[in-house]
């Protein structure tokens, strides 16, 4: 397994892990967004630009969810 393939495996594995943990804390949503950015970078580096583009969009969506969840948590405190 070359370095780029390992990087991609790590990125999507982190996405899966953080997605599964999202209900525990808004910070896992932020971590999911970060892992989406890593997966996007992998897609572009590998030459699969549609994958890279979709993962970049997922990162933006996850950041919006993080901000919303964090604001809800602050208001309920």
Steps between C-alpha positions, in 0.01 A plus 500: 500500500648832398490816710212663313281192535578483871414870535164439331427199718582701812281793388189294428553287812506816711186620324322180596621515860406864555165458325416217740592721799320819390214463748744511793634851442497779241878470496468165324307681226794738465737202488278346233528822298878488533511141383281598203763760410766227517289271280448787256874557480546130436246509217670791330849353550387168358344668199141418590380861501127416530574316827715790617228750417224306676713453811574874505125568490447251786763690700307827454172330596661348810644838603153653476360216712779550754426872531129434536546224760750709697263800501215276621719364776603850613139621501381205708776550758 
